[in-house]
Amino acid sequence: MLNVIWLLPLLWLGVLGCVLLYYRRDLWAVWREPVLHYPVMIIESDDWGAGPVASQAVALNQLADVLTRYQDRDGRHPVMTLALVLAVPDGPAIRRDGRYHRLTLEDPMFEPVLQAIERGRVAGVFALQLHGMEHYWPDALITSEDPAVRAWLESGVPSTTESLPSHLQSRWVDASALPSFQLSPGAVDGAVNVEVSLYERLFGERPRVVVPPTFVWNETVEAAWAREELECVVTPGLRSACRNADGMPDCDTGPLRNGQQSHGMIYIVRDDYFEPERGHRAERPLAALAEKSAQGRPCLLETHRSNFIRHKEGCDEALRALADLLTQALDRYPALRFLTTAELATALRSRDSVWFDDGFVARFAAWHVRTRQLPGFRRWARFTGMDWLLSLPRSVP
């Protein structure tokens, strides 16, 4: 009986060792990820730019008005990043010869949108990011036999890409047939070069941050971005390289973590959401902010222009939800800081001590919370008693 009792601790240590061995790479990765001194919140909004003119211009000016009403303790306004789409189909030209033609943001018709973007940028509440020349791969649309897609392409006025089938909204694969197939490196290089050059002409500077449309892209695209000297890729925590037979993002690589680098570019993770049109109110992003703060991570909230350019009642409700979020966030987190994604990437690259705490106590506390998010690990941590053991240092006065 005594021998059996002595075997129990050895068995426990064996199971514990196996769990730690199995999860060692993930545990080390979340330990190495930088830990923020302060809560940080960035509102990341996609799909702005080429498209409907009047509704976007109005919405952007209204958003700037709301955002400029708030400041953090450093006097910084909350930032909404705008992931910009630079072109849409030129419907009349497509109807004439059946080939793809584009209208870019350089066209005079988009001047009201550019003016609203510039107003917010000067006020410090908009930060510009590259989404893509288009929110789709043109060849995948122009070869489509879907009557709705053809009608969308040939429309006389710019429409919203949100109305396209989901799989066709991916830019960096050809999803004209499913499962999708990869674009040639030459086609990718040419497309990236053209869109970066246009962005620079439009805004007087090269893009620093890129947000892949629908978060479908591959390493070939990353290499092309790096050659154009982009600095940061926004990711949901993984990279999907294809659309599967059901049209869903697939061929995943990850997990990807804040500060991780690829081809010299920094990854920043955006995996929280604020979509008022889907019923999200302040409670959801505030819960995300609480969780990310405990993890020592930035809270990047994904939202889309569609929340703000629908019918007037829906837009007004989305603006009220945004104001409510900012009011409550600043009230609950007096130390809350507002940054741009590009500024966050710069701080991550240098591990700037103004923003990141490299002390053991802060790192351990954040690491413990982060480990609970590892798939399967929390169950094993509870089973082995590891979760209780890790909690002891935080319980000691």
N, C-alpha and C positions, 0 to 999 in steps of 0.2 A: 504493500500500500504506500509506503514511504517513497519507494522508487517512482511510483506513478505520480505522486505529488511533485516530485522533483522534475519529472518529465514535462509537466504542464507549462512552467515558465520557459523551458527550452522550446516547446512547441509554439508558444506565443511569440517568442523571439524569432523563430523560423518563419512564421506567417508574416510577421511585421517586416522582416528583412526582404521577403519575397515581394511584398507590396511596394516597399521603397525602391527595390531594384526595378520593378516593372515600370514605375512612374518616375524614375530618376530624371529622365530628360525633361519632362514637363515640370517637375518640381524645381529643377535648376533654372529652367527658362523663366518661370514666374518669379523666382528669386532675383534674377538678373534684371528683370524689367524695372525701369526707374519708378521711384515713388514720389508723387507730388507732395509739396508742402501744403498746398491749399486745394480746396475744391475748384475745379475749372470746368466751365460749361461753354460749349460752342454749338450754335444752331447751324446745321449744314443743310442747305436747301438746293435741290437739283432741278435741272431742266429749263432754267431761265435762258433768255436770249432770243434766238430766231423762233418765230411763231406768232401767235396772236399779238397784235400791237397795242391796241387801246387798253385791253384788260390787264396786260402785263405792266404797262406804264403806270396805270392807276394803282395797281397792287404794290409795286415797288416803292412808289412815293408814300403810300400808306404805311408800309412796313418801316420805312426810314423814319417816319413821324413817330411810330410807336417805340422803336429802338432808341431813338435819341432822348427819350424821356427818362432813361435809366442809366445808372453809373455804378461801378463797383467802388471799393474803398480807395482804389488808385485813380479814380476819375475816368476810367475806361468805360465806354458804352458797350453793351452787349453786341456781339458780332454775329451777323448772319452771312455765312459764306454762300456765294452764288456759283454753282457749277454750271458753266455756260455752254450752250449749244450754239454753234456759229452759223448754221445753215439749215434750210428746209428746202423741199422740192419747189422748183419753178413750174407750177402746174401748166400754165399756158404753153410754155416752151416744150414740155414733155408731150402735150397733146399734139403739137405740130409735127414732131418727127419720131416720137416713140422712144427716144433716148433720154437718159437721165440728165437733167440740168438742175442747178441749185441756185437759190437766192441766199446770199450771205448777209451778215449783219452790216456789211458795208453799203448795202442798198439804202437809199434815202428813206424808204418807207419805215425802216427800223429806228430812225433818229429819236423818236420819243422814248423808246426803250433804253437806248444808250444814254440819253440825258438823265433818265431816272436812275440808272445804274451809277453814273458818274456822281450824281448828287449824293447818293448813299455812300459811295466810296470816299468822297471828300469829307463827309461827316464822320467817317470812321466806323460806320455800322455795317458796311458791305465789304467783303473781301472776295476777290474774284479767283475762280479756279477753272481749270479746263475740264469740260465734260467730253467734248468731241466736236468735230466738224458737223456731223449729224448724229442723231440718237439712233442710228441704224447703219447697216452696211448697204450703200446704195444698190449694188448689184443684186442683193437678196430681194429687194423690193421691185426693181424694174423688171425682173424675170417672173414675178408672181402672177399667177392666173386668178387670184382671189379678186372678185369684183369690188369688194370693199377696199382692198389695198390699192387697186387701180384707181378707184374714185378718189381715194385720199391723195395719191400721187398727183393726180391731174386737177385737183381743186384749184379754183381761181384765186383763193385767198389762203394765206398760211394757216394751217390747222395745228392741232396738238398731237405730238407723237404718242401721247398717252392713249390715244384711241386706236393705235396699231395693235395687232396681236402681240402678246408679251414676248414671244421668242424672236420676233422680227425687230424688237427694240434694242437688241444687243448689237453693238458696233463691231466688236473685234472677233466675230465668227461669221461665217456664211450660213445662216439658218434658213435658206430658201428650201432646203430639204432637211428632214430630221431623221436621225441625229445630225447635228450640224457638222460641218467640216472646217478645217483650219484655213486661214488665209495664208498666202505665200509671204515669206519674209520681205520680198521686194514690194508687194502691195502694201504691207504694214508700214515699212519705212517711208514709202512715198506719201501715204495718208497722214502719218504723224508729222512729217516735215511740213506738209501743206497747212495743216491745222495750227501748228505752232507758229508758223510764219504769219498766218492771218490774225491769230490772237495778238501777236506783237504789233501788227499794223493797227489794230483796233484800239489797243489799250496802252501802247507805248512801252510795254515791257513784256518779257517772255514769261510764260506761266511757270509757277513754282510747284503748284499742287495739281494733281490730276485725279479725277473721280471716274473710274471706268463705268460706262453706262451699263446698268443692270448687274454690275459687278461680275461680268464675264470677260476675261482676258487671259492671256498666257504669257510665258516668259519671253517669247519673241517680241511681244508688244512692250513689255517692260524694258527690254534691251533698246528698243527704238526710242522710248521715252528718255532713257538715260543718255543716249547719244544726242538728244536735243536739250540736255542739261536740266530736265525736270528734277526736282528735289524730293518730292513726297508723293506717295500713293495712298489714297484713302481706301480702306478695305473693311469688309464686315468681319474680319478675323480669319478669312480663308480666301483662296483664289479659285474661282470656277473657270475652267478652261473650255467648256463646251456646253451645248444644249442637248439633252438626251432625247430619246425617241418620243417622250411625252412633252418635249419643249421646255423642260425645267433645267435650270442651271445645274451642272454636274462636272465630273472630272476634277474633283476638288483637291487642292493642296493646302495644307495647314496643320495645326493652327498657326496664324500669323499674329505677332504681338507688337505692341507699341515699341518703337525704337529699333526693331529688327530691320536689317538692311538687305537690299537686293539690287545688284548692279549700281551700288553707291547711293540708291534712293532709300529714304526712310518710309517704313510702313506706319500708318496711324489707324487705329481701329475705331470704326464707327458701327456700333451694334445696338444702339438705343434709338427710340422712335418718338416722334411727335407729329402725328397726322390727324388734325382736328376733323377732317372729312371722314375719317374712320372711327370717329367717336372719342378720340384721345383728348383728354382734358389735362389740366396741370398735374393731376395726381400721378399719372404714368411717368412723365419725365422727372418729376420730383423724386419718385421712388428710384428711378435710374440714377439720379444725381446722388442720392444717399448711398446706394450700393457702390458706385464708382468712387465716391469719396472715401469710403471705408477701404476700398482696394488700393487707394493711392493712384488711381487712374483718371484721366480726363474723361468727361462725359460729353460725347459728341452725339447730338440728337439729329436724326435724319428726318427731313421733311421735304415736301415737294411743292412746286409752284401751283399744282392743281388745287391745293388747299385754299389758295388766295385769288384764283382767277375764275372761280365758278360764278354762280348767281350771287347777287348782292348779299342776300341773307347769309349764305354759307361763308362768304368772304368776311363779312362783319363778325360772324361767330368765331372764325379762325383768328382774327386779329384780337378779339377779346380774350380768347384762350391764351394767346401769346403774351398779352399784357398780364394776365393772371399768373402765368408761369413765372415771368420775370419778377413780379411783385413778391410772390411767395418764396422764390429761390433766394432773393436778396434778404428777405426777412428771416428765413431759416438758417441761412449760411452767411453770416456777416463777413467772413473771410473769402467769400466767393470771388474768383477772378475771371475776367473775360479776356480771351486771346483770339488771334486768328490761327487757323490750322498751320499756316506757314511759319508763324512765330513759334508755335508748339513744336514743329519739326526741327527748327533751329535749336531750340532749348534741349530737345531730346538728343540731337546729334552731339552737342557739347556737354551733355549732362550738367547743365547750368545749375550751380548750387543755389542761385536765387529761387529757382523753381523746384528743384528736386532735393530730397532729403536722403543722404547716403548713410545715415546713422543706423546702427543695428536695431534699435528698438522700433523705429518707424518701419524699417524694412521687414522686420519679423511680423509686426502687426498686420501690415498689408499682405505679406506672403500668406499668412494663416487664412485670411479672408479669401484670397485668390484661389487657394488650393481647393476650396469648397466648390469652385466652378469647374474643376477638372472632371470630365466625364467618368463616372464610376468611382473616383477616388474617395469621395465623401462617404459612400457606403462602406468601403473597406476601412476608412479611418474610424468610423463609428464601431464597426465590428471588432477591430483590434484594440479599441480604446485610445488610439492615437489622437483623435480629435480632442478628447478630454485632456490628454497630456499636453498637447499644444496650447490648450486654453489656460493652463496653470500660470505661465508667466504673466498673462494679462490680468489674472485674478489676484495676484499678489500686490498688496498696497505699496 
